[in-house]
Amino acid sequence: MGFRFRRTIRILPGVRLNINKGSLSVSVGPRGLKHTISTNETRTNTIGIPGSGLFYSERSKGSSKPPPKK
């Protein structure tokens, strides 16, 4: 099992900068709702009940750009 690293810095209320071993990400939203955009082209939407540990998360990978023309 390897070591993991994560550091979270609060920039403004509801905005956090997350630093991981392999990427950076920005999370935006109030408690219970969060949208995260990562440098590895992953976007995550999370909805939860604060304090309960229950949440639903939906992840999408890749950009919304159309494929290059041949």
Backbone atoms as SQL, in Angstrom:
CREATE TABLE atoms (id INTEGER PRIMARY KEY, chain TEXT, resi INTEGER, resn TEXT, atom TEXT, x REAL, y REAL, z REAL);
INSERT INTO atoms VALUES
  (1, 'A', 1, 'MET', 'N', 0.856, -1.170, 0.000),
  (2, 'A', 1, 'MET', 'CA', 0.000, 0.000, 0.000),
  (3, 'A', 1, 'MET', 'C', 0.902, 1.233, 0.000),
  (4, 'A', 2, 'GLY', 'N', 0.617, 2.186, -0.891),
  (5, 'A', 2, 'GLY', 'CA', 1.446, 3.377, -1.013),
  (6, 'A', 2, 'GLY', 'C', 0.929, 4.537, -0.186),
  (7, 'A', 3, 'PHE', 'N', 1.747, 5.554, -0.114),
  (8, 'A', 3, 'PHE', 'CA', 1.366, 6.761, 0.601),
  (9, 'A', 3, 'PHE', 'C', 0.470, 7.621, -0.272),
  (10, 'A', 4, 'ARG', 'N', -0.440, 8.335, 0.355),
  (11, 'A', 4, 'ARG', 'CA', -1.312, 9.268, -0.341),
  (12, 'A', 4, 'ARG', 'C', -1.095, 10.653, 0.243),
  (13, 'A', 5, 'PHE', 'N', -1.345, 11.654, -0.591),
  (14, 'A', 5, 'PHE', 'CA', -1.174, 13.039, -0.156),
  (15, 'A', 5, 'PHE', 'C', -2.362, 13.854, -0.637),
  (16, 'A', 6, 'ARG', 'N', -2.936, 14.671, 0.247),
  (17, 'A', 6, 'ARG', 'CA', -3.999, 15.589, -0.133),
  (18, 'A', 6, 'ARG', 'C', -3.945, 16.795, 0.782),
  (19, 'A', 7, 'ARG', 'N', -4.065, 17.954, 0.194),
  (20, 'A', 7, 'ARG', 'CA', -4.095, 19.197, 0.959),
  (21, 'A', 7, 'ARG', 'C', -5.238, 20.038, 0.414),
  (22, 'A', 8, 'THR', 'N', -6.099, 20.554, 1.291),
  (23, 'A', 8, 'THR', 'CA', -7.223, 21.383, 0.899),
  (24, 'A', 8, 'THR', 'C', -7.029, 22.778, 1.469),
  (25, 'A', 9, 'ILE', 'N', -7.146, 23.784, 0.594),
  (26, 'A', 9, 'ILE', 'CA', -6.996, 25.181, 0.996),
  (27, 'A', 9, 'ILE', 'C', -8.292, 25.906, 0.691),
  (28, 'A', 10, 'ARG', 'N', -8.872, 26.529, 1.701),
  (29, 'A', 10, 'ARG', 'CA', -10.106, 27.293, 1.508),
  (30, 'A', 10, 'ARG', 'C', -9.744, 28.667, 0.959),
  (31, 'A', 11, 'ILE', 'N', -10.229, 28.980, -0.228),
  (32, 'A', 11, 'ILE', 'CA', -9.926, 30.258, -0.874),
  (33, 'A', 11, 'ILE', 'C', -10.949, 31.310, -0.466),
  (34, 'A', 12, 'LEU', 'N', -12.212, 30.993, -0.619),
  (35, 'A', 12, 'LEU', 'CA', -13.348, 31.835, -0.237),
  (36, 'A', 12, 'LEU', 'C', -14.396, 30.922, 0.384),
  (37, 'A', 13, 'PRO', 'N', -15.414, 31.473, 1.029),
  (38, 'A', 13, 'PRO', 'CA', -16.489, 30.603, 1.510),
  (39, 'A', 13, 'PRO', 'C', -17.124, 29.845, 0.339),
  (40, 'A', 14, 'GLY', 'N', -17.122, 28.538, 0.412),
  (41, 'A', 14, 'GLY', 'CA', -17.700, 27.718, -0.643),
  (42, 'A', 14, 'GLY', 'C', -16.756, 27.389, -1.787),
  (43, 'A', 15, 'VAL', 'N', -15.496, 27.847, -1.735),
  (44, 'A', 15, 'VAL', 'CA', -14.525, 27.568, -2.799),
  (45, 'A', 15, 'VAL', 'C', -13.264, 26.986, -2.163),
  (46, 'A', 16, 'ARG', 'N', -12.858, 25.783, -2.636),
  (47, 'A', 16, 'ARG', 'CA', -11.683, 25.130, -2.084),
  (48, 'A', 16, 'ARG', 'C', -10.746, 24.697, -3.196),
  (49, 'A', 17, 'LEU', 'N', -9.457, 24.825, -2.952),
  (50, 'A', 17, 'LEU', 'CA', -8.417, 24.330, -3.849),
  (51, 'A', 17, 'LEU', 'C', -7.877, 23.053, -3.229),
  (52, 'A', 18, 'ASN', 'N', -7.934, 21.947, -3.978),
  (53, 'A', 18, 'ASN', 'CA', -7.486, 20.648, -3.494),
  (54, 'A', 18, 'ASN', 'C', -6.209, 20.261, -4.229),
  (55, 'A', 19, 'ILE', 'N', -5.173, 19.943, -3.485),
  (56, 'A', 19, 'ILE', 'CA', -3.894, 19.558, -4.059),
  (57, 'A', 19, 'ILE', 'C', -3.653, 18.096, -3.730),
  (58, 'A', 20, 'ASN', 'N', -3.496, 17.275, -4.776),
  (59, 'A', 20, 'ASN', 'CA', -3.225, 15.848, -4.628),
  (60, 'A', 20, 'ASN', 'C', -1.869, 15.539, -5.218),
  (61, 'A', 21, 'LYS', 'N', -1.433, 14.316, -5.048),
  (62, 'A', 21, 'LYS', 'CA', -0.144, 13.893, -5.579),
  (63, 'A', 21, 'LYS', 'C', -0.087, 14.043, -7.099),
  (64, 'A', 22, 'GLY', 'N', -1.174, 13.753, -7.803),
  (65, 'A', 22, 'GLY', 'CA', -1.151, 13.773, -9.254),
  (66, 'A', 22, 'GLY', 'C', -1.963, 14.849, -9.933),
  (67, 'A', 23, 'SER', 'N', -2.713, 15.676, -9.183),
  (68, 'A', 23, 'SER', 'CA', -3.550, 16.679, -9.838),
  (69, 'A', 23, 'SER', 'C', -3.954, 17.793, -8.882),
  (70, 'A', 24, 'LEU', 'N', -4.538, 18.823, -9.455),
  (71, 'A', 24, 'LEU', 'CA', -5.144, 19.919, -8.713),
  (72, 'A', 24, 'LEU', 'C', -6.629, 19.918, -9.043),
  (73, 'A', 25, 'SER', 'N', -7.450, 20.389, -8.118),
  (74, 'A', 25, 'SER', 'CA', -8.861, 20.523, -8.409),
  (75, 'A', 25, 'SER', 'C', -9.436, 21.696, -7.626),
  (76, 'A', 26, 'VAL', 'N', -10.559, 22.199, -8.126),
  (77, 'A', 26, 'VAL', 'CA', -11.272, 23.290, -7.474),
  (78, 'A', 26, 'VAL', 'C', -12.679, 22.792, -7.196),
  (79, 'A', 27, 'SER', 'N', -13.133, 22.930, -5.951),
  (80, 'A', 27, 'SER', 'CA', -14.476, 22.546, -5.557),
  (81, 'A', 27, 'SER', 'C', -15.259, 23.799, -5.214),
  (82, 'A', 28, 'VAL', 'N', -16.494, 23.887, -5.737),
  (83, 'A', 28, 'VAL', 'CA', -17.335, 25.057, -5.526),
  (84, 'A', 28, 'VAL', 'C', -18.705, 24.587, -5.058),
  (85, 'A', 29, 'GLY', 'N', -19.253, 25.239, -4.046),
  (86, 'A', 29, 'GLY', 'CA', -20.607, 24.939, -3.613),
  (87, 'A', 29, 'GLY', 'C', -20.759, 24.980, -2.110),
  (88, 'A', 30, 'PRO', 'N', -22.004, 25.141, -1.654),
  (89, 'A', 30, 'PRO', 'CA', -22.281, 25.152, -0.220),
  (90, 'A', 30, 'PRO', 'C', -22.299, 23.734, 0.343),
  (91, 'A', 31, 'ARG', 'N', -22.479, 23.624, 1.638),
  (92, 'A', 31, 'ARG', 'CA', -22.585, 22.301, 2.265),
  (93, 'A', 31, 'ARG', 'C', -23.730, 21.532, 1.638),
  (94, 'A', 32, 'GLY', 'N', -23.464, 20.295, 1.291),
  (95, 'A', 32, 'GLY', 'CA', -24.499, 19.445, 0.719),
  (96, 'A', 32, 'GLY', 'C', -24.511, 19.427, -0.801),
  (97, 'A', 33, 'LEU', 'N', -23.937, 20.436, -1.444),
  (98, 'A', 33, 'LEU', 'CA', -23.851, 20.501, -2.904),
  (99, 'A', 33, 'LEU', 'C', -22.432, 20.876, -3.282),
  (100, 'A', 34, 'LYS', 'N', -21.862, 20.174, -4.257),
  (101, 'A', 34, 'LYS', 'CA', -20.496, 20.488, -4.628),
  (102, 'A', 34, 'LYS', 'C', -20.263, 20.132, -6.088),
  (103, 'A', 35, 'HIS', 'N', -19.542, 21.004, -6.797),
  (104, 'A', 35, 'HIS', 'CA', -19.112, 20.744, -8.172),
  (105, 'A', 35, 'HIS', 'C', -17.595, 20.852, -8.173),
  (106, 'A', 36, 'THR', 'N', -16.912, 19.809, -8.645),
  (107, 'A', 36, 'THR', 'CA', -15.459, 19.760, -8.632),
  (108, 'A', 36, 'THR', 'C', -14.937, 19.612, -10.055),
  (109, 'A', 37, 'ILE', 'N', -13.935, 20.440, -10.389),
  (110, 'A', 37, 'ILE', 'CA', -13.267, 20.371, -11.685),
  (111, 'A', 37, 'ILE', 'C', -11.795, 20.101, -11.409),
  (112, 'A', 38, 'SER', 'N', -11.249, 19.069, -12.076),
  (113, 'A', 38, 'SER', 'CA', -9.880, 18.640, -11.836),
  (114, 'A', 38, 'SER', 'C', -9.007, 18.871, -13.064),
  (115, 'A', 39, 'THR', 'N', -7.684, 18.954, -12.848),
  (116, 'A', 39, 'THR', 'CA', -6.754, 19.139, -13.956),
  (117, 'A', 39, 'THR', 'C', -6.641, 17.894, -14.823),
  (118, 'A', 40, 'ASN', 'N', -7.088, 16.751, -14.349),
  (119, 'A', 40, 'ASN', 'CA', -7.044, 15.540, -15.166),
  (120, 'A', 40, 'ASN', 'C', -8.352, 15.346, -15.933),
  (121, 'A', 41, 'GLU', 'N', -9.072, 16.444, -16.190),
  (122, 'A', 41, 'GLU', 'CA', -10.290, 16.498, -17.001),
  (123, 'A', 41, 'GLU', 'C', -11.450, 15.717, -16.402),
  (124, 'A', 42, 'THR', 'N', -11.505, 15.590, -15.100),
  (125, 'A', 42, 'THR', 'CA', -12.622, 14.936, -14.431),
  (126, 'A', 42, 'THR', 'C', -13.502, 15.996, -13.786),
  (127, 'A', 43, 'ARG', 'N', -14.808, 15.867, -13.973),
  (128, 'A', 43, 'ARG', 'CA', -15.773, 16.749, -13.329),
  (129, 'A', 43, 'ARG', 'C', -16.691, 15.891, -12.465),
  (130, 'A', 44, 'THR', 'N', -16.943, 16.355, -11.247),
  (131, 'A', 44, 'THR', 'CA', -17.758, 15.590, -10.315),
  (132, 'A', 44, 'THR', 'C', -18.816, 16.482, -9.695),
  (133, 'A', 45, 'ASN', 'N', -20.058, 15.998, -9.678),
  (134, 'A', 45, 'ASN', 'CA', -21.146, 16.663, -8.978),
  (135, 'A', 45, 'ASN', 'C', -21.537, 15.791, -7.797),
  (136, 'A', 46, 'THR', 'N', -21.658, 16.394, -6.614),
  (137, 'A', 46, 'THR', 'CA', -21.984, 15.641, -5.413),
  (138, 'A', 46, 'THR', 'C', -23.137, 16.316, -4.678),
  (139, 'A', 47, 'ILE', 'N', -24.123, 15.514, -4.284),
  (140, 'A', 47, 'ILE', 'CA', -25.258, 15.980, -3.492),
  (141, 'A', 47, 'ILE', 'C', -25.308, 15.113, -2.248),
  (142, 'A', 48, 'GLY', 'N', -25.431, 15.739, -1.079),
  (143, 'A', 48, 'GLY', 'CA', -25.444, 14.966, 0.152),
  (144, 'A', 48, 'GLY', 'C', -26.236, 15.633, 1.262),
  (145, 'A', 49, 'ILE', 'N', -26.397, 14.910, 2.341),
  (146, 'A', 49, 'ILE', 'CA', -27.044, 15.426, 3.545),
  (147, 'A', 49, 'ILE', 'C', -25.934, 15.682, 4.551),
  (148, 'A', 50, 'PRO', 'N', -25.640, 16.969, 4.849),
  (149, 'A', 50, 'PRO', 'CA', -24.531, 17.287, 5.752),
  (150, 'A', 50, 'PRO', 'C', -24.659, 16.604, 7.114),
  (151, 'A', 51, 'GLY', 'N', -23.557, 16.040, 7.581),
  (152, 'A', 51, 'GLY', 'CA', -23.510, 15.409, 8.892),
  (153, 'A', 51, 'GLY', 'C', -23.981, 13.966, 8.920),
  (154, 'A', 52, 'SER', 'N', -24.597, 13.481, 7.838),
  (155, 'A', 52, 'SER', 'CA', -25.144, 12.127, 7.851),
  (156, 'A', 52, 'SER', 'C', -24.191, 11.103, 7.235),
  (157, 'A', 53, 'GLY', 'N', -23.296, 11.552, 6.374),
  (158, 'A', 53, 'GLY', 'CA', -22.422, 10.634, 5.663),
  (159, 'A', 53, 'GLY', 'C', -23.060, 10.067, 4.405),
  (160, 'A', 54, 'LEU', 'N', -24.312, 10.451, 4.113),
  (161, 'A', 54, 'LEU', 'CA', -24.998, 9.989, 2.911),
  (162, 'A', 54, 'LEU', 'C', -24.807, 10.992, 1.784),
  (163, 'A', 55, 'PHE', 'N', -24.394, 10.495, 0.618),
  (164, 'A', 55, 'PHE', 'CA', -24.229, 11.382, -0.519),
  (165, 'A', 55, 'PHE', 'C', -24.333, 10.601, -1.817),
  (166, 'A', 56, 'TYR', 'N', -24.617, 11.323, -2.905),
  (167, 'A', 56, 'TYR', 'CA', -24.648, 10.762, -4.248),
  (168, 'A', 56, 'TYR', 'C', -23.653, 11.539, -5.075),
  (169, 'A', 57, 'SER', 'N', -22.795, 10.845, -5.798),
  (170, 'A', 57, 'SER', 'CA', -21.758, 11.491, -6.581),
  (171, 'A', 57, 'SER', 'C', -21.815, 10.978, -8.011),
  (172, 'A', 58, 'GLU', 'N', -21.699, 11.904, -8.963),
  (173, 'A', 58, 'GLU', 'CA', -21.713, 11.551, -10.376),
  (174, 'A', 58, 'GLU', 'C', -20.473, 12.134, -11.025),
  (175, 'A', 59, 'ARG', 'N', -19.685, 11.285, -11.684),
  (176, 'A', 59, 'ARG', 'CA', -18.416, 11.715, -12.263),
  (177, 'A', 59, 'ARG', 'C', -18.458, 11.584, -13.777),
  (178, 'A', 60, 'SER', 'N', -17.893, 12.579, -14.465),
  (179, 'A', 60, 'SER', 'CA', -17.747, 12.492, -15.910),
  (180, 'A', 60, 'SER', 'C', -16.302, 12.765, -16.264),
  (181, 'A', 61, 'LYS', 'N', -15.790, 12.040, -17.233),
  (182, 'A', 61, 'LYS', 'CA', -14.384, 12.173, -17.633),
  (183, 'A', 61, 'LYS', 'C', -14.335, 12.696, -19.052),
  (184, 'A', 62, 'GLY', 'N', -13.369, 13.564, -19.318),
  (185, 'A', 62, 'GLY', 'CA', -13.188, 14.105, -20.662),
  (186, 'A', 62, 'GLY', 'C', -13.802, 15.486, -20.788),
  (187, 'A', 63, 'SER', 'N', -13.452, 16.140, -21.872),
  (188, 'A', 63, 'SER', 'CA', -13.933, 17.493, -22.096),
  (189, 'A', 63, 'SER', 'C', -15.175, 17.473, -22.966),
  (190, 'A', 64, 'SER', 'N', -15.861, 18.596, -23.047),
  (191, 'A', 64, 'SER', 'CA', -17.069, 18.702, -23.849),
  (192, 'A', 64, 'SER', 'C', -16.740, 19.193, -25.257),
  (193, 'A', 65, 'LYS', 'N', -15.451, 19.258, -25.597),
  (194, 'A', 65, 'LYS', 'CA', -15.037, 19.699, -26.912),
  (195, 'A', 65, 'LYS', 'C', -15.357, 18.619, -27.949),
  (196, 'A', 66, 'PRO', 'N', -15.729, 19.018, -29.179),
  (197, 'A', 66, 'PRO', 'CA', -15.974, 18.006, -30.202),
  (198, 'A', 66, 'PRO', 'C', -14.665, 17.347, -30.631),
  (199, 'A', 67, 'PRO', 'N', -14.718, 16.119, -31.142),
  (200, 'A', 67, 'PRO', 'CA', -13.487, 15.442, -31.567),
  (201, 'A', 67, 'PRO', 'C', -12.848, 16.182, -32.739),
  (202, 'A', 68, 'PRO', 'N', -11.527, 16.074, -32.871),
  (203, 'A', 68, 'PRO', 'CA', -10.850, 16.788, -33.967),
  (204, 'A', 68, 'PRO', 'C', -11.258, 16.228, -35.324),
  (205, 'A', 69, 'LYS', 'N', -11.299, 17.103, -36.326),
  (206, 'A', 69, 'LYS', 'CA', -11.658, 16.681, -37.682),
  (207, 'A', 69, 'LYS', 'C', -10.477, 15.997, -38.337),
  (208, 'A', 70, 'LYS', 'N', -10.768, 14.997, -39.152),
  (209, 'A', 70, 'LYS', 'CA', -9.701, 14.263, -39.850),
  (210, 'A', 70, 'LYS', 'C', -9.525, 14.775, -41.258);
